[in-house]
Amino acid sequence: MKRLSFLLTAVAIFALIGSASAGTLDDVKAKGFIQVGVNGEFFGFAKPDEKGVWRGLDVDTARAIAAAVFGDAEKVKFTPLTAVTRFTALQSGEVDVLCRNATRILTRETSLGLNFVQVNYYDGQGFLVPKSLGIKSAKELNGAAVCVLPGTTTELNVADFFRSRGMQMKPVVIENAAELNKAFFAGRCDCLTSDVSQLAGTRAVAPNPDDYVILPEVISKEPLAPAVRHGDDQWYDIVNFSVLAMIEAEELGITSQNVDEMLKSPDPKVQRFLGVSPGNGKSLGLDEKYAYNIIKQVGNYGEMFERNVGQKTPLKMDRGLNALWTNGGLMYSPPFK
């Protein structure tokens, strides 16, 4: 009887493990799309264009996941979330994955029960000020009114920055990013603080972008990455290796333009990556050509970066830390084998 009880318990445990590991993938396949939490007001990362089409680096990251799962990058729906509501929406299952310029930090991966995957943008916090103030450094902001979003690492970072330097600040806290930006442009605060990428996006859509300057100080590390819930390893792997596939493709020289030709490559690394040699797709529970579908429909990481935030966009961002490791950046993928 004891042996039978042990076996039944073991079967039950394995059944629960199997159910947990397959949950999100089964759910998204059943409904036919991936529900993705995004910013919604972040130019260059996640914002509808004038025709209502969602565009941005986080949007393309989400589309890469859809291409991996369905073979169709358009099988995705977007839920705009504030900084305060974003993690609750993921925890509750309202969204399947969060692609919303969220910083990976210890407490979010532990007490909030989240797992962050490969970083899709390395950033840092800065300050945006009107040129008319004549301020050249964040060290000159003593006594300034500072516009900041609540419920973010930004709020804590700016408080630490001022306190550690014996400086005073008057926080202007508004939950909605669009309203916060309006407050800044209306002169309710002397500076706006956020990730440098977000400041560049805010400046790009200002009435007169040249009237504003981002100060040189970067006061934090902000590794921005998609996030999923704890307890579903297969879904974590799919989201993680969807982001990594774009990085690996750039390193292998595979683009959306040459990916079909690269299917004929004799290089075994390319063959494995594109699914010509099977194995990787099966390991993830996906089609063997999942990486091919990502690159064909969305592009490699460099293509995604330049299309949304690069030098030919209004943001004019340099690759910097987001360059491949071979070019002095931090973008590095483990082998696909």
BALOBA-1460 file (C-alpha; in Angstrom, 3 decimals):
// residues 337
<rec num="1" residu="m" x="0.000" y="0.000" z="0.000"/>
<rec num="2" residu="k" x="2.823" y="2.362" z="0.835"/>
<rec num="3" residu="r" x="4.442" y="1.661" z="-2.545"/>
<rec num="4" residu="l" x="1.121" y="2.246" z="-4.334"/>
<rec num="5" residu="s" x="0.565" y="5.493" z="-2.436"/>
<rec num="6" residu="f" x="4.076" y="6.665" z="-3.351"/>
<rec num="7" residu="l" x="3.530" y="5.863" z="-7.031"/>
<rec num="8" residu="l" x="0.187" y="7.658" z="-7.104"/>
<rec num="9" residu="t" x="1.746" y="10.702" z="-5.440"/>
<rec num="10" residu="a" x="4.628" y="10.687" z="-7.922"/>
<rec num="11" residu="v" x="2.213" y="10.446" z="-10.853"/>
<rec num="12" residu="a" x="0.201" y="13.356" z="-9.475"/>
<rec num="13" residu="i" x="3.326" y="15.485" z="-9.049"/>
<rec num="14" residu="f" x="4.549" y="14.753" z="-12.575"/>
<rec num="15" residu="a" x="1.083" y="15.519" z="-13.931"/>
<rec num="16" residu="l" x="1.105" y="18.880" z="-12.178"/>
<rec num="17" residu="i" x="4.604" y="19.623" z="-13.432"/>
<rec num="18" residu="g" x="3.605" y="18.734" z="-16.984"/>
<rec num="19" residu="s" x="0.478" y="20.888" z="-16.747"/>
<rec num="20" residu="a" x="2.403" y="23.890" z="-15.407"/>
<rec num="21" residu="s" x="5.130" y="23.618" z="-18.024"/>
<rec num="22" residu="a" x="2.718" y="23.584" z="-20.936"/>
<rec num="23" residu="g" x="0.140" y="26.074" z="-19.668"/>
<rec num="24" residu="t" x="0.805" y="29.326" z="-21.491"/>
<rec num="25" residu="l" x="1.736" y="27.785" z="-24.827"/>
<rec num="26" residu="d" x="-1.462" y="25.728" z="-24.828"/>
<rec num="27" residu="d" x="-3.480" y="28.799" z="-23.856"/>
<rec num="28" residu="v" x="-2.136" y="31.018" z="-26.630"/>
<rec num="29" residu="k" x="-2.544" y="28.274" z="-29.218"/>
<rec num="30" residu="a" x="-6.153" y="27.749" z="-28.118"/>
<rec num="31" residu="k" x="-7.051" y="31.421" z="-28.523"/>
<rec num="32" residu="g" x="-4.936" y="31.872" z="-31.645"/>
<rec num="33" residu="f" x="-2.868" y="34.871" z="-30.584"/>
<rec num="34" residu="i" x="-0.490" y="36.163" z="-27.903"/>
<rec num="35" residu="q" x="-1.763" y="38.904" z="-25.586"/>
<rec num="36" residu="v" x="1.126" y="41.262" z="-24.910"/>
<rec num="37" residu="g" x="1.378" y="44.034" z="-22.336"/>
<rec num="38" residu="v" x="3.067" y="47.139" z="-23.768"/>
<rec num="39" residu="n" x="3.597" y="50.794" z="-22.932"/>
<rec num="40" residu="g" x="1.366" y="52.335" z="-25.575"/>
<rec num="41" residu="e" x="2.843" y="55.845" z="-25.286"/>
<rec num="42" residu="f" x="6.534" y="55.133" z="-25.891"/>
<rec num="43" residu="f" x="7.629" y="56.372" z="-29.308"/>
<rec num="44" residu="g" x="10.181" y="54.000" z="-30.828"/>
<rec num="45" residu="f" x="9.258" y="51.141" z="-28.498"/>
<rec num="46" residu="a" x="5.472" y="50.717" z="-28.378"/>
<rec num="47" residu="k" x="3.030" y="53.210" z="-29.816"/>
<rec num="48" residu="p" x="0.389" y="53.121" z="-32.572"/>
<rec num="49" residu="d" x="1.262" y="55.214" z="-35.629"/>
<rec num="50" residu="e" x="-1.100" y="57.675" z="-37.323"/>
<rec num="51" residu="k" x="-2.894" y="54.737" z="-38.984"/>
<rec num="52" residu="g" x="-3.299" y="52.847" z="-35.714"/>
<rec num="53" residu="v" x="-0.585" y="50.289" z="-36.509"/>
<rec num="54" residu="w" x="1.499" y="49.329" z="-33.493"/>
<rec num="55" residu="r" x="5.200" y="50.040" z="-34.002"/>
<rec num="56" residu="g" x="8.370" y="49.948" z="-31.928"/>
<rec num="57" residu="l" x="11.182" y="47.802" z="-30.617"/>
<rec num="58" residu="d" x="9.017" y="46.176" z="-27.933"/>
<rec num="59" residu="v" x="6.248" y="45.644" z="-30.491"/>
<rec num="60" residu="d" x="8.652" y="43.905" z="-32.856"/>
<rec num="61" residu="t" x="9.929" y="41.783" z="-29.976"/>
<rec num="62" residu="a" x="6.352" y="40.641" z="-29.364"/>
<rec num="63" residu="r" x="5.866" y="39.936" z="-33.055"/>
<rec num="64" residu="a" x="9.010" y="37.803" z="-33.017"/>
<rec num="65" residu="i" x="7.453" y="35.641" z="-30.289"/>
<rec num="66" residu="a" x="4.273" y="35.299" z="-32.368"/>
<rec num="67" residu="a" x="6.321" y="34.330" z="-35.426"/>
<rec num="68" residu="a" x="8.064" y="31.653" z="-33.360"/>
<rec num="69" residu="v" x="4.838" y="30.205" z="-31.945"/>
<rec num="70" residu="f" x="2.451" y="30.539" z="-34.901"/>
<rec num="71" residu="g" x="4.698" y="31.147" z="-37.896"/>
<rec num="72" residu="d" x="2.790" y="34.443" z="-38.190"/>
<rec num="73" residu="a" x="4.121" y="37.649" z="-36.606"/>
<rec num="74" residu="e" x="0.677" y="39.268" z="-36.780"/>
<rec num="75" residu="k" x="-0.971" y="36.834" z="-34.371"/>
<rec num="76" residu="v" x="-0.515" y="39.181" z="-31.446"/>
<rec num="77" residu="k" x="-2.753" y="41.648" z="-29.607"/>
<rec num="78" residu="f" x="-1.527" y="44.533" z="-27.498"/>
<rec num="79" residu="t" x="-2.741" y="45.739" z="-24.110"/>
<rec num="80" residu="p" x="-1.471" y="49.218" z="-23.113"/>
<rec num="81" residu="l" x="-0.441" y="49.212" z="-19.445"/>
<rec num="82" residu="t" x="0.787" y="51.867" z="-17.046"/>
<rec num="83" residu="a" x="3.914" y="51.456" z="-14.936"/>
<rec num="84" residu="v" x="1.663" y="50.739" z="-11.945"/>
<rec num="85" residu="t" x="-0.594" y="48.128" z="-13.613"/>
<rec num="86" residu="r" x="1.922" y="46.286" z="-15.813"/>
<rec num="87" residu="f" x="3.075" y="43.618" z="-13.366"/>
<rec num="88" residu="t" x="-0.388" y="42.934" z="-11.964"/>
<rec num="89" residu="a" x="-1.654" y="42.353" z="-15.502"/>
<rec num="90" residu="l" x="1.050" y="39.739" z="-16.053"/>
<rec num="91" residu="q" x="0.585" y="38.087" z="-12.653"/>
<rec num="92" residu="s" x="-3.185" y="37.810" z="-13.136"/>
<rec num="93" residu="g" x="-2.916" y="36.296" z="-16.617"/>
<rec num="94" residu="e" x="-4.469" y="39.301" z="-18.352"/>
<rec num="95" residu="v" x="-1.408" y="39.238" z="-20.624"/>
<rec num="96" residu="d" x="0.774" y="36.295" z="-21.647"/>
<rec num="97" residu="v" x="4.019" y="38.240" z="-21.760"/>
<rec num="98" residu="l" x="5.131" y="41.742" z="-20.841"/>
<rec num="99" residu="c" x="7.125" y="43.673" z="-23.447"/>
<rec num="100" residu="r" x="6.987" y="47.052" z="-21.755"/>
<rec num="101" residu="n" x="10.413" y="48.604" z="-21.159"/>
<rec num="102" residu="a" x="10.570" y="46.933" z="-17.730"/>
<rec num="103" residu="t" x="13.861" y="46.820" z="-15.846"/>
<rec num="104" residu="r" x="15.058" y="43.476" z="-14.565"/>
<rec num="105" residu="i" x="15.719" y="43.780" z="-10.817"/>
<rec num="106" residu="l" x="15.977" y="41.316" z="-7.950"/>
<rec num="107" residu="t" x="12.654" y="41.994" z="-6.224"/>
<rec num="108" residu="r" x="10.643" y="41.718" z="-9.429"/>
<rec num="109" residu="e" x="12.122" y="38.282" z="-10.090"/>
<rec num="110" residu="t" x="11.486" y="37.130" z="-6.524"/>
<rec num="111" residu="s" x="8.664" y="38.776" z="-4.583"/>
<rec num="112" residu="l" x="6.660" y="39.627" z="-7.721"/>
<rec num="113" residu="g" x="7.026" y="36.112" z="-9.110"/>
<rec num="114" residu="l" x="8.325" y="37.103" z="-12.544"/>
<rec num="115" residu="n" x="11.056" y="35.825" z="-14.834"/>
<rec num="116" residu="f" x="12.842" y="38.238" z="-17.147"/>
<rec num="117" residu="v" x="14.290" y="36.832" z="-20.356"/>
<rec num="118" residu="q" x="17.163" y="38.098" z="-22.522"/>
<rec num="119" residu="v" x="17.494" y="41.881" z="-22.431"/>
<rec num="120" residu="n" x="16.186" y="43.517" z="-25.620"/>
<rec num="121" residu="y" x="17.520" y="46.983" z="-24.748"/>
<rec num="122" residu="y" x="20.286" y="48.033" z="-22.346"/>
<rec num="123" residu="d" x="19.485" y="51.472" z="-20.996"/>
<rec num="124" residu="g" x="20.167" y="53.884" z="-18.143"/>
<rec num="125" residu="q" x="18.305" y="56.721" z="-16.436"/>
<rec num="126" residu="g" x="18.881" y="60.343" z="-17.367"/>
<rec num="127" residu="f" x="17.345" y="63.806" z="-17.299"/>
<rec num="128" residu="l" x="15.585" y="65.863" z="-19.980"/>
<rec num="129" residu="v" x="15.538" y="69.647" z="-19.496"/>
<rec num="130" residu="p" x="14.569" y="72.699" z="-21.545"/>
<rec num="131" residu="k" x="17.595" y="74.319" z="-23.170"/>
<rec num="132" residu="s" x="16.311" y="77.661" z="-21.937"/>
<rec num="133" residu="l" x="17.290" y="76.742" z="-18.359"/>
<rec num="134" residu="g" x="20.940" y="76.729" z="-19.381"/>
<rec num="135" residu="i" x="21.647" y="73.614" z="-17.300"/>
<rec num="136" residu="k" x="24.609" y="71.534" z="-18.472"/>
<rec num="137" residu="s" x="24.771" y="68.874" z="-15.752"/>
<rec num="138" residu="a" x="22.407" y="66.984" z="-13.451"/>
<rec num="139" residu="k" x="24.547" y="68.264" z="-10.590"/>
<rec num="140" residu="e" x="22.950" y="71.678" z="-11.199"/>
<rec num="141" residu="l" x="19.426" y="70.426" z="-10.461"/>
<rec num="142" residu="n" x="19.420" y="71.165" z="-6.718"/>
<rec num="143" residu="g" x="15.935" y="72.326" z="-5.750"/>
<rec num="144" residu="a" x="14.440" y="71.388" z="-9.123"/>
<rec num="145" residu="a" x="10.894" y="70.178" z="-9.656"/>
<rec num="146" residu="v" x="11.266" y="66.720" z="-11.197"/>
<rec num="147" residu="c" x="8.578" y="64.931" z="-13.223"/>
<rec num="148" residu="v" x="8.682" y="61.177" z="-12.521"/>
<rec num="149" residu="l" x="6.455" y="58.124" z="-12.967"/>
<rec num="150" residu="p" x="5.415" y="56.271" z="-9.779"/>
<rec num="151" residu="g" x="5.901" y="52.535" z="-9.344"/>
<rec num="152" residu="t" x="9.146" y="52.506" z="-11.317"/>
<rec num="153" residu="t" x="12.838" y="52.019" z="-10.664"/>
<rec num="154" residu="t" x="13.099" y="55.600" z="-11.954"/>
<rec num="155" residu="e" x="11.355" y="56.959" z="-8.860"/>
<rec num="156" residu="l" x="13.783" y="55.245" z="-6.485"/>
<rec num="157" residu="n" x="16.859" y="56.031" z="-8.596"/>
<rec num="158" residu="v" x="16.216" y="59.773" z="-8.753"/>
<rec num="159" residu="a" x="15.575" y="59.931" z="-5.014"/>
<rec num="160" residu="d" x="18.860" y="58.112" z="-4.393"/>
<rec num="161" residu="f" x="20.707" y="60.414" z="-6.811"/>
<rec num="162" residu="f" x="19.589" y="63.603" z="-5.065"/>
<rec num="163" residu="r" x="19.946" y="62.236" z="-1.529"/>
<rec num="164" residu="s" x="23.465" y="60.880" z="-2.082"/>
<rec num="165" residu="r" x="24.603" y="64.318" z="-3.248"/>
<rec num="166" residu="g" x="22.902" y="66.308" z="-0.503"/>
<rec num="167" residu="m" x="20.573" y="67.887" z="-3.071"/>
<rec num="168" residu="q" x="16.879" y="68.681" z="-2.757"/>
<rec num="169" residu="m" x="14.131" y="67.930" z="-5.283"/>
<rec num="170" residu="k" x="10.406" y="68.550" z="-5.601"/>
<rec num="171" residu="p" x="8.875" y="65.421" z="-7.166"/>
<rec num="172" residu="v" x="5.927" y="65.861" z="-9.531"/>
<rec num="173" residu="v" x="4.395" y="62.377" z="-9.629"/>
<rec num="174" residu="i" x="1.803" y="61.483" z="-12.297"/>
<rec num="175" residu="e" x="0.880" y="57.872" z="-13.066"/>
<rec num="176" residu="n" x="0.057" y="58.279" z="-16.770"/>
<rec num="177" residu="a" x="3.120" y="58.778" z="-18.970"/>
<rec num="178" residu="a" x="1.304" y="60.934" z="-21.518"/>
<rec num="179" residu="e" x="-0.005" y="63.239" z="-18.783"/>
<rec num="180" residu="l" x="3.433" y="63.380" z="-17.166"/>
<rec num="181" residu="n" x="4.978" y="64.470" z="-20.467"/>
<rec num="182" residu="k" x="2.294" y="67.136" z="-20.892"/>
<rec num="183" residu="a" x="3.086" y="68.434" z="-17.424"/>
<rec num="184" residu="f" x="6.770" y="68.681" z="-18.317"/>
<rec num="185" residu="f" x="6.170" y="70.475" z="-21.612"/>
<rec num="186" residu="a" x="3.730" y="72.822" z="-19.856"/>
<rec num="187" residu="g" x="6.487" y="73.869" z="-17.439"/>
<rec num="188" residu="r" x="5.096" y="72.230" z="-14.289"/>
<rec num="189" residu="c" x="8.533" y="70.748" z="-13.621"/>
<rec num="190" residu="d" x="12.100" y="71.735" z="-14.448"/>
<rec num="191" residu="c" x="13.146" y="68.327" z="-15.714"/>
<rec num="192" residu="l" x="11.781" y="64.951" z="-16.695"/>
<rec num="193" residu="t" x="13.629" y="61.836" z="-15.565"/>
<rec num="194" residu="s" x="13.341" y="58.381" z="-17.109"/>
<rec num="195" residu="d" x="15.369" y="55.906" z="-19.139"/>
<rec num="196" residu="v" x="17.424" y="57.721" z="-21.757"/>
<rec num="197" residu="s" x="15.608" y="55.872" z="-24.542"/>
<rec num="198" residu="q" x="12.257" y="57.078" z="-23.213"/>
<rec num="199" residu="l" x="13.563" y="60.637" z="-22.890"/>
<rec num="200" residu="a" x="14.717" y="60.492" z="-26.511"/>
<rec num="201" residu="g" x="11.272" y="59.271" z="-27.532"/>
<rec num="202" residu="t" x="9.579" y="62.012" z="-25.528"/>
<rec num="203" residu="r" x="11.818" y="64.677" z="-27.039"/>
<rec num="204" residu="a" x="11.185" y="63.323" z="-30.551"/>
<rec num="205" residu="v" x="7.451" y="64.015" z="-30.275"/>
<rec num="206" residu="a" x="7.813" y="67.388" z="-28.524"/>
<rec num="207" residu="p" x="6.353" y="70.476" z="-30.266"/>
<rec num="208" residu="n" x="9.931" y="71.707" z="-30.801"/>
<rec num="209" residu="p" x="12.418" y="68.864" z="-30.126"/>
<rec num="210" residu="d" x="15.446" y="71.149" z="-30.464"/>
<rec num="211" residu="d" x="14.263" y="73.126" z="-27.434"/>
<rec num="212" residu="y" x="15.174" y="70.241" z="-25.125"/>
<rec num="213" residu="v" x="18.410" y="68.488" z="-24.188"/>
<rec num="214" residu="i" x="19.257" y="65.220" z="-22.439"/>
<rec num="215" residu="l" x="21.898" y="65.873" z="-19.778"/>
<rec num="216" residu="p" x="25.115" y="63.807" z="-19.963"/>
<rec num="217" residu="e" x="24.752" y="61.918" z="-16.671"/>
<rec num="218" residu="v" x="23.419" y="58.360" z="-16.766"/>
<rec num="219" residu="i" x="22.586" y="57.511" z="-13.158"/>
<rec num="220" residu="s" x="21.579" y="53.857" z="-13.280"/>
<rec num="221" residu="k" x="21.704" y="50.515" z="-15.048"/>
<rec num="222" residu="e" x="18.385" y="49.680" z="-16.723"/>
<rec num="223" residu="p" x="18.440" y="46.282" z="-18.469"/>
<rec num="224" residu="l" x="15.025" y="46.297" z="-20.168"/>
<rec num="225" residu="a" x="13.609" y="42.866" z="-20.963"/>
<rec num="226" residu="p" x="10.371" y="40.993" z="-21.630"/>
<rec num="227" residu="a" x="8.927" y="39.218" z="-18.606"/>
<rec num="228" residu="v" x="6.805" y="36.110" z="-18.014"/>
<rec num="229" residu="r" x="5.292" y="34.489" z="-14.936"/>
<rec num="230" residu="h" x="7.143" y="32.057" z="-12.694"/>
<rec num="231" residu="g" x="6.305" y="28.386" z="-13.072"/>
<rec num="232" residu="d" x="6.152" y="27.886" z="-16.847"/>
<rec num="233" residu="d" x="9.619" y="26.925" z="-18.024"/>
<rec num="234" residu="q" x="8.594" y="26.084" z="-21.578"/>
<rec num="235" residu="w" x="7.003" y="29.497" z="-22.134"/>
<rec num="236" residu="y" x="10.054" y="31.179" z="-20.594"/>
<rec num="237" residu="d" x="12.312" y="29.256" z="-23.002"/>
<rec num="238" residu="i" x="10.190" y="30.217" z="-26.021"/>
<rec num="239" residu="v" x="10.165" y="33.916" z="-25.178"/>
<rec num="240" residu="n" x="13.850" y="33.890" z="-24.235"/>
<rec num="241" residu="f" x="15.045" y="32.145" z="-27.390"/>
<rec num="242" residu="s" x="12.808" y="34.291" z="-29.580"/>
<rec num="243" residu="v" x="14.752" y="37.363" z="-28.422"/>
<rec num="244" residu="l" x="18.062" y="35.509" z="-28.605"/>
<rec num="245" residu="a" x="17.281" y="34.343" z="-32.150"/>
<rec num="246" residu="m" x="17.365" y="37.924" z="-33.410"/>
<rec num="247" residu="i" x="20.749" y="38.482" z="-31.766"/>
<rec num="248" residu="e" x="22.168" y="35.200" z="-33.067"/>
<rec num="249" residu="a" x="20.929" y="35.969" z="-36.577"/>
<rec num="250" residu="e" x="22.761" y="39.290" z="-36.633"/>
<rec num="251" residu="e" x="25.970" y="37.605" z="-35.504"/>
<rec num="252" residu="l" x="25.579" y="34.942" z="-38.216"/>
<rec num="253" residu="g" x="24.960" y="37.621" z="-40.843"/>
<rec num="254" residu="i" x="21.385" y="36.474" z="-41.483"/>
<rec num="255" residu="t" x="18.867" y="39.190" z="-42.345"/>
<rec num="256" residu="s" x="15.252" y="39.347" z="-43.467"/>
<rec num="257" residu="q" x="16.573" y="39.968" z="-46.979"/>
<rec num="258" residu="n" x="18.999" y="37.043" z="-47.264"/>
<rec num="259" residu="v" x="17.402" y="34.445" z="-44.977"/>
<rec num="260" residu="d" x="15.991" y="32.404" z="-47.868"/>
<rec num="261" residu="e" x="19.394" y="32.242" z="-49.521"/>
<rec num="262" residu="m" x="20.989" y="31.326" z="-46.183"/>
<rec num="263" residu="l" x="18.846" y="28.182" z="-46.068"/>
<rec num="264" residu="k" x="21.334" y="26.807" z="-48.612"/>
<rec num="265" residu="s" x="24.364" y="27.616" z="-46.447"/>
<rec num="266" residu="p" x="26.752" y="24.685" z="-45.810"/>
<rec num="267" residu="d" x="27.615" y="26.153" z="-42.382"/>
<rec num="268" residu="p" x="26.285" y="23.694" z="-39.748"/>
<rec num="269" residu="k" x="25.614" y="26.560" z="-37.321"/>
<rec num="270" residu="v" x="23.378" y="28.253" z="-39.876"/>
<rec num="271" residu="q" x="21.689" y="24.957" z="-40.760"/>
<rec num="272" residu="r" x="20.843" y="24.266" z="-37.102"/>
<rec num="273" residu="f" x="19.722" y="27.828" z="-36.490"/>
<rec num="274" residu="l" x="17.352" y="27.968" z="-39.459"/>
<rec num="275" residu="g" x="15.964" y="24.479" z="-38.856"/>
<rec num="276" residu="v" x="17.492" y="22.857" z="-41.931"/>
<rec num="277" residu="s" x="19.086" y="20.470" z="-39.443"/>
<rec num="278" residu="p" x="16.268" y="19.601" z="-37.008"/>
<rec num="279" residu="g" x="16.385" y="19.630" z="-33.232"/>
<rec num="280" residu="n" x="16.123" y="23.181" z="-31.883"/>
<rec num="281" residu="g" x="12.456" y="23.612" z="-32.703"/>
<rec num="282" residu="k" x="11.514" y="20.272" z="-31.173"/>
<rec num="283" residu="s" x="13.384" y="21.178" z="-27.985"/>
<rec num="284" residu="l" x="11.143" y="24.245" z="-27.586"/>
<rec num="285" residu="g" x="7.939" y="22.520" z="-28.696"/>
<rec num="286" residu="l" x="7.852" y="24.650" z="-31.840"/>
<rec num="287" residu="d" x="8.210" y="24.221" z="-35.584"/>
<rec num="288" residu="e" x="11.802" y="23.584" z="-36.660"/>
<rec num="289" residu="k" x="11.727" y="26.799" z="-38.713"/>
<rec num="290" residu="y" x="10.707" y="29.010" z="-35.794"/>
<rec num="291" residu="a" x="13.926" y="31.059" z="-36.022"/>
<rec num="292" residu="y" x="13.579" y="31.329" z="-39.812"/>
<rec num="293" residu="n" x="10.060" y="32.675" z="-39.327"/>
<rec num="294" residu="i" x="11.285" y="35.301" z="-36.853"/>
<rec num="295" residu="i" x="14.021" y="36.589" z="-39.139"/>
<rec num="296" residu="k" x="11.938" y="36.431" z="-42.317"/>
<rec num="297" residu="q" x="9.022" y="38.332" z="-40.800"/>
<rec num="298" residu="v" x="10.662" y="40.616" z="-38.208"/>
<rec num="299" residu="g" x="14.382" y="40.677" z="-38.957"/>
<rec num="300" residu="n" x="17.520" y="40.301" z="-36.892"/>
<rec num="301" residu="y" x="18.262" y="42.449" z="-33.846"/>
<rec num="302" residu="g" x="20.204" y="45.054" z="-35.810"/>
<rec num="303" residu="e" x="17.382" y="45.463" z="-38.312"/>
<rec num="304" residu="m" x="14.869" y="45.835" z="-35.493"/>
<rec num="305" residu="f" x="17.040" y="48.378" z="-33.683"/>
<rec num="306" residu="e" x="17.708" y="50.567" z="-36.716"/>
<rec num="307" residu="r" x="14.099" y="50.466" z="-37.901"/>
<rec num="308" residu="n" x="12.701" y="51.677" z="-34.574"/>
<rec num="309" residu="v" x="15.292" y="53.707" z="-32.681"/>
<rec num="310" residu="g" x="18.420" y="53.970" z="-34.850"/>
<rec num="311" residu="q" x="20.180" y="56.907" z="-36.462"/>
<rec num="312" residu="k" x="17.668" y="57.219" z="-39.315"/>
<rec num="313" residu="t" x="14.735" y="57.550" z="-36.899"/>
<rec num="314" residu="p" x="13.712" y="60.651" z="-34.902"/>
<rec num="315" residu="l" x="15.320" y="59.079" z="-31.803"/>
<rec num="316" residu="k" x="18.764" y="58.838" z="-33.463"/>
<rec num="317" residu="m" x="20.079" y="56.336" z="-30.899"/>
<rec num="318" residu="d" x="23.556" y="54.824" z="-31.220"/>
<rec num="319" residu="r" x="23.916" y="51.069" z="-30.758"/>
<rec num="320" residu="g" x="26.224" y="51.614" z="-27.768"/>
<rec num="321" residu="l" x="25.689" y="48.839" z="-25.221"/>
<rec num="322" residu="n" x="23.160" y="47.317" z="-27.611"/>
<rec num="323" residu="a" x="25.797" y="46.489" z="-30.204"/>
<rec num="324" residu="l" x="26.902" y="42.899" z="-30.640"/>
<rec num="325" residu="w" x="29.617" y="41.725" z="-28.261"/>
<rec num="326" residu="t" x="31.931" y="41.490" z="-31.259"/>
<rec num="327" residu="n" x="31.475" y="45.255" z="-31.711"/>
<rec num="328" residu="g" x="32.012" y="46.226" z="-28.075"/>
<rec num="329" residu="g" x="28.395" y="45.891" z="-26.959"/>
<rec num="330" residu="l" x="26.552" y="43.545" z="-24.607"/>
<rec num="331" residu="m" x="24.372" y="41.670" z="-27.093"/>
<rec num="332" residu="y" x="25.527" y="38.064" z="-26.882"/>
<rec num="333" residu="s" x="23.670" y="34.843" z="-27.600"/>
<rec num="334" residu="p" x="24.497" y="31.323" z="-26.391"/>
<rec num="335" residu="p" x="24.970" y="28.715" z="-29.128"/>
<rec num="336" residu="f" x="21.844" y="27.395" z="-30.837"/>
<rec num="337" residu="k" x="22.511" y="23.674" z="-30.592"/>
